[in-house]
């Protein structure tokens, strides 16, 4: 199939090349005829008559270009028949051309009627018409060159045209979720019923953390709590990380009481990515991590912090300020009041100040895990997780420091 496409592409390129050559020859021919007309002062009819005849010649040239392209795609048997007819016609045309020779040059049949009369015409309208003729021919030539360049571009891509038309058309999209057991590609248009059904199927294992609210695609099993005992499995196969956990800053996991089950399921699904980092967090979350990774000696744990209301969030803020924390996965409960709300706000604010990776929703955490997986696989892409290697800050911090320096300078002077 590939060889057939390649041979077809070659024949198309050859056809386009021939068309360009024919147009170039026609352009030279028109130039010669017009020069003869100007030198002899001979034209056919008035200015309007000459304009119409030149338009006729241009249209004929365009038809000849299209017919040449069409003939190149037909079978060889039809081509041979046409060649025989052309040979029979060529003998008659040669006789006609021999009558019209002037200074060793012959005129094309399409332009023969341009020089049939013996009337003179002013040079200015003729020059304007000559420019129009040459512009039209140049436009045709540029058209053919653009087609040739586009054909070369398609061939260099290494993708057959029929595959491009089928799989990369504007009518649909192609996307995949790179998770275990998920190999379906979405070809339907976003927003369509088929697209939404495929997405819901792929996100089924995340249904309890995402909680899709579209009535038509809502998973009723979540609201009925029929599958609370369902076994949660890892979504990512284990792999060798490009960086050692001890070479990176810690990744902190924090969850409020009502979000601890969601956090545990999340850790199980992405445990093969999470264990590539030094893990830290508040007291109850650290105990949950110990249960999930029990018996796995490859997991590296960082310092454990106290519970949030007892200062655990403040301890994570101190780690961040000291350059020991590279990212935070914080599953917050927005429906419950918390006694340490000020500590929660301080943790989120300091993540903004120090430009640290932070996810405060399960959806954001899921997206971040896919990026972290890309950053750790193969040779690694550390540029995708800079806060695990460098001390960063918000772009507004620098202007704040300058303002503070001015305040101190004014007070000391």
Buried (B, 14 or more C-beta within 10 A) or exposed (E): EEEEBEEBBEEBBEBBBBBBEBBEEBBEBBBBBBEBBBEEEBBBBEBEBBBEBBBBBBEBBBEBBEEBBEEBEEEEEEEEEEEEEEEEEEEEEEEEBEEBEBEEEBBBEBBBBBBEBEEEBEEEBBEEBBEBBBEBBEEBBEBBBEBBEEBEEBBEEEEBBEEEEEEEEEEBBEEEBEBEEBEEEBBBEEEEEEBBBBBBEBBEBBBBBBBBEEEEBBBEBBEEEEEEEEEBEBBBEEEEBBBEBEEBBBBBBBBBEEBBBBBBBBBBBBBBBBBBBBBBBBEBBBEBBEEBBEEEEEBBBBEBBEEBBBBBBBBBBEBBEEEBBBBBBBBBBEEEEBEBEEBBEBBBEBBEBBBBBBBBBBEBBBEBBBEBBBBBBEEBEBEBBBBBBEBBBEEEBEEEEEEEEEEEEEEEE
